[in-house]
Amino acid sequence: MQARIVEKGLFSCFDSELTDESGEPVNVEISAVVWNGQRLVFGSDKAIPGAHRSPVFSMAVEGGRPLEDSLEFYTADLIKNAEKYEDFALTADGSHMVATTGFDRVASDGAHQDVYNRLLVWPCGEPESPRLVADREHQGVRSSVALRDNLEAALGAPYFKIEGLASMPDGEGGDPWLLFGIREVGTDHENFDYVARVVGVPYRVSGDDLELTGEFSVIYEFDPSKWSEVRFDVGLSSLEYDPHNDRLYFLTSFEVDDGAGGDLIGAYLWSLSVADFRAGRDPELVHAAQGGALEFANKAEGVAVLPDGRLFVVYDPDRELELEADHPHDERDRHQAPYTVLELV
């Protein structure tokens, strides 16, 4: 499979002069995106300060371009106060949005890190009414931290990091499946391996609640290092189900020392039919239209399927402002997020 780059651009996510409590400029770091049937919904893995702002927000789209004047922040407390969003998904019937944080940290001496462990659901178009999956309150903090036990048991390790989320039908008439894309697995945040692994669990929507109806288990994994065109050690950075083509897309990204005090960052796109996913077959590494693997010159962390079937890819460039040589802009401002629209051919 090949992908043709239709457009590269930037979109503003908040005021250009926004600063945090210490007076430092706020940098947008988009880590999640999904098409909710009407708009693109974005998530930042860093807070966006201000009572009327939030790390989750949406925009209308025209011709694949986000319309900045349509910006709406999702400010319900459960959404606004979660930390480190990593991916979004739609339920199989398209009625609800599901959002996950990274689940990569929890404190043994209190609830101050529980906000890094939230699995949220809300009706599309009604972000003021979020619900927590596996809702637990500890020291006044509500979270889904109880799900860590299920994930740890499935992965066989005490440390892990979620960076992908998707939902897909069961295929045999049973409950649909929620898929968690796992990027890191190990003993702790300093001792881990990058992976491309999927943990699945069946679920159903009851009213506006999402109920998990089975056991968590590792249902898929592949090793990107088997492909000679993958130049660096990568881990999964996003997961997306395409209901129009019954297909899954994976993003895997890298961030390695360039030997000169900086980082080399980039990502790859993979495609896999659901039939091959269920059979445990390898995905297809997507190639550029001009040949060779499609290697993004930035850390791609979110992919959404637009209504016309094209893919909308967003990036978390950390604090890097310079853009790749073939981008129409030389650099971005801190309040701007880069994106790419792809057409698969």
C-alpha positions in Angstrom: 0.0 0.0 0.0 1.2 3.5 -0.8 0.2 6.9 0.6 0.2 10.2 -1.3 0.7 13.4 0.8 -2.2 15.6 -0.1 -1.4 18.5 2.2 0.8 19.6 5.1 -0.2 22.4 7.3 -0.5 24.0 10.7 -3.5 24.9 12.9 -3.7 27.1 16.0 -4.9 25.4 19.2 -5.1 28.5 21.5 -4.0 32.1 21.8 -0.5 32.7 20.5 0.6 34.6 23.6 -0.7 32.0 26.1 1.6 31.4 29.1 1.5 29.1 32.1 1.4 30.0 35.8 5.2 30.5 35.8 5.0 32.8 32.8 6.5 30.3 30.3 4.9 30.1 26.8 2.6 27.1 26.5 3.6 24.6 23.9 0.9 22.4 22.2 1.7 18.7 22.0 -1.1 16.9 20.2 -1.2 13.2 21.0 -4.7 12.1 20.0 -7.2 12.8 17.3 -10.5 11.2 16.1 -13.4 12.1 13.8 -16.5 12.0 15.9 -18.9 12.1 12.9 -19.1 15.9 12.8 -15.7 17.3 13.9 -12.1 16.4 14.6 -11.5 16.0 18.3 -7.9 16.6 19.5 -6.1 15.7 22.7 -2.9 17.3 24.0 -0.7 15.3 26.4 0.2 18.6 28.2 -2.3 20.8 30.0 -3.6 23.9 28.3 -4.2 26.5 31.1 -7.3 28.7 31.5 -10.7 28.1 33.0 -12.3 28.1 29.5 -9.6 25.9 28.0 -8.8 22.1 28.2 -6.3 19.6 26.7 -9.3 18.2 24.7 -10.9 20.3 22.0 -12.6 20.0 18.6 -12.7 21.8 15.3 -14.8 21.6 12.1 -13.0 20.5 9.0 -13.2 21.7 5.4 -11.3 19.9 2.7 -9.2 18.2 5.3 -8.2 21.5 6.9 -9.2 22.2 10.6 -11.2 25.5 10.8 -9.6 27.4 13.6 -12.5 29.8 14.1 -14.7 26.7 15.0 -12.5 25.8 18.0 -14.4 24.4 21.0 -12.8 23.3 24.3 -14.2 20.4 26.3 -14.2 21.7 29.8 -16.1 19.1 32.0 -14.0 18.5 35.1 -13.3 14.8 34.3 -12.0 15.7 30.9 -10.2 18.9 31.7 -8.3 17.6 34.7 -7.0 14.3 33.3 -3.3 14.1 32.5 -1.5 12.9 29.5 -4.2 12.0 26.9 -2.8 9.5 24.4 -5.6 8.4 22.1 -9.3 8.5 21.3 -11.8 6.2 19.6 -15.5 5.9 18.7 -17.6 3.1 19.9 -18.6 0.6 17.3 -22.0 2.2 16.7 -20.5 5.7 16.4 -22.6 7.0 19.3 -19.9 7.7 21.9 -16.3 8.9 22.2 -13.8 7.0 24.3 -10.6 8.7 25.5 -7.6 7.2 27.3 -4.6 8.6 29.2 -1.3 6.8 29.3 -1.8 4.7 32.5 2.0 4.8 32.8 2.3 6.0 36.4 0.6 5.7 39.8 1.8 6.6 43.2 2.0 4.2 46.1 1.7 7.1 48.7 -1.5 8.8 47.6 -3.8 9.7 44.7 -1.9 12.5 43.2 -1.0 10.5 40.1 -4.4 8.8 39.7 -5.4 11.4 37.0 -2.9 9.8 34.7 -5.2 6.7 34.7 -8.5 7.7 33.2 -10.7 5.9 30.6 -13.5 8.3 29.7 -16.6 8.0 27.6 -19.2 10.5 26.5 -21.9 10.9 23.8 -20.6 12.4 20.6 -21.6 16.0 20.7 -22.2 16.0 24.4 -18.7 16.4 26.0 -20.2 18.1 29.0 -21.4 14.6 30.2 -18.3 12.3 30.5 -18.4 9.1 32.5 -15.4 7.2 33.9 -15.0 3.5 33.1 -14.2 1.5 36.3 -14.9 4.7 38.3 -13.0 4.8 41.6 -12.6 7.7 44.0 -9.5 7.9 46.2 -8.6 10.9 48.4 -11.1 12.9 46.4 -9.6 12.0 43.0 -11.8 10.0 40.6 -10.0 7.7 38.1 -9.9 4.4 36.3 -6.8 3.3 38.2 -8.4 -0.1 39.0 -7.9 -1.1 35.3 -4.2 -1.2 35.9 -4.5 -4.6 37.5 -6.2 -5.9 34.4 -3.6 -4.4 32.1 -0.7 -5.6 34.2 -2.1 -9.2 34.3 -2.5 -9.2 30.5 0.9 -7.8 29.8 2.8 -9.6 32.6 4.7 -6.5 33.6 4.2 -3.8 36.3 5.1 -0.9 33.9 3.4 -0.2 30.6 2.3 2.8 28.6 -0.9 3.1 26.5 -0.6 5.2 23.3 -3.3 3.8 21.1 -7.0 3.2 21.3 -9.5 1.8 18.9 -12.9 0.1 18.8 -14.0 -2.6 16.3 -16.9 -5.0 15.9 -16.5 -8.6 17.1 -17.2 -10.0 13.7 -19.2 -12.9 15.1 -22.2 -11.1 16.5 -20.8 -10.7 20.0 -19.9 -7.5 21.9 -17.5 -5.2 20.1 -13.9 -4.9 21.3 -11.9 -2.1 22.8 -8.3 -2.2 21.7 -5.4 -0.6 23.7 -2.2 0.0 21.8 0.8 -0.5 24.0 4.1 1.3 23.4 6.2 0.4 26.4 6.4 -2.6 28.7 8.9 -3.3 31.4 9.7 -3.1 35.1 9.6 0.7 35.5 9.7 3.9 33.5 13.5 3.6 33.1 13.7 -0.1 32.3 11.3 -1.0 29.4 11.2 -2.2 25.8 9.4 -0.5 23.0 6.6 -2.7 21.6 3.8 -2.7 19.1 1.2 -4.7 21.1 -2.6 -4.7 21.4 -4.6 -5.6 24.5 -8.2 -6.2 23.8 -11.4 -6.4 25.9 -15.0 -6.8 24.9 -17.4 -4.1 25.9 -20.9 -2.7 25.5 -22.5 0.7 25.9 -25.3 0.8 28.4 -27.0 4.2 28.4 -24.0 6.5 28.5 -21.8 4.1 30.4 -19.2 1.8 28.8 -19.1 -1.6 30.5 -16.2 -4.0 30.0 -17.7 -7.5 29.6 -14.8 -9.8 29.4 -11.1 -10.4 30.3 -8.2 -8.3 29.1 -5.8 -10.2 26.9 -2.9 -9.6 24.4 -4.6 -10.3 21.1 -2.0 -9.0 18.6 1.7 -8.0 18.3 4.2 -7.4 15.6 7.9 -6.6 15.5 8.7 -3.5 13.4 12.4 -4.3 13.5 11.8 -7.2 11.0 11.4 -4.6 8.2 14.7 -3.4 6.9 13.3 0.0 6.0 12.5 0.8 9.6 15.7 2.6 10.5 15.2 3.0 14.3 13.8 1.2 17.3 10.1 2.2 17.4 7.1 1.8 19.6 3.4 2.0 18.8 2.1 5.6 19.0 -1.5 5.4 17.7 -4.1 2.9 16.6 -7.2 3.6 14.4 -10.0 1.4 13.1 -11.4 2.3 9.6 -15.0 1.1 9.5 -15.3 1.8 5.8 -12.6 -0.7 4.8 -12.7 -2.9 7.9 -9.0 -2.1 8.5 -6.6 -1.0 11.2 -3.9 1.6 11.0 -0.9 1.7 13.3 1.6 4.5 13.9 5.0 3.7 15.3 7.4 6.5 16.2 11.0 6.9 17.2 13.0 9.4 19.2 16.7 8.7 19.3 19.8 10.6 20.2 21.3 12.2 17.1 24.8 12.2 18.6 25.0 16.0 18.6 23.0 16.8 21.7 19.6 16.6 20.0 17.0 14.0 18.9 16.0 12.4 15.7 12.3 12.0 15.6 9.9 10.4 13.1 7.3 7.7 12.5 5.9 5.0 10.2 2.4 4.1 9.1 1.2 0.5 8.9 -2.0 -1.0 7.5 -3.7 -4.3 8.4 -7.1 -5.8 7.4 -9.2 -6.9 10.3 -9.1 -10.5 8.8 -5.3 -10.5 8.9 -5.4 -8.9 12.4 -7.5 -11.7 13.7 -5.3 -14.3 12.0 -2.2 -12.7 13.6 -0.5 -11.8 10.3 2.0 -9.0 9.9 0.8 -5.6 8.9 1.8 -3.8 5.7 4.4 -1.0 6.0 2.9 1.9 4.1 5.2 3.3 1.4 5.5 6.8 -0.1 4.1 7.2 -3.6 7.6 7.9 -4.9 8.9 4.6 -3.4 10.5 3.6 -0.1 8.8 3.5 3.3 6.8 6.5 4.2 8.8 8.0 7.1 7.3 11.0 8.8 9.9 13.7 9.7 8.1 14.3 13.0 6.7 12.2 15.8 3.3 11.2 14.5 1.0 10.4 17.5 -2.5 10.5 16.1 -4.4 9.3 13.0 -8.1 9.8 12.1 -10.1 8.5 9.1 -11.9 11.5 7.5 -15.4 11.0 5.9 -13.8 10.8 2.4 -11.5 8.0 3.5 -8.3 10.1 3.6 -6.1 10.0 6.7 -5.5 13.0 9.0 -2.2 12.6 10.9 -1.2 14.9 13.8 2.1 15.2 15.6 3.6 15.7 19.0 6.8 17.7 18.2 7.6 18.3 21.9 9.2 21.7 21.9 10.8 21.5 18.4 9.7 24.4 16.3 11.6 23.8 13.1 9.7 21.8 10.4 10.9 19.5 7.7 12.4 20.8 4.5 9.3 20.1 2.3 6.8 21.6 4.7 5.2 24.8 3.4 6.2 26.5 6.6 9.8 26.7 7.9 8.7 26.5 11.5 5.7 26.6 13.7 4.8 28.8 16.6 4.2 27.2 20.0 0.5 27.4 19.8 0.4 25.7 16.3 0.2 21.9 15.6 1.4 20.4 12.4 -0.7 18.0 10.4 -0.6 15.9 7.2 -3.5 14.7 5.1 -2.8 11.4 3.3 -4.6 9.6 0.5 -4.0 5.8 0.3 -3.5 4.5 -3.2 
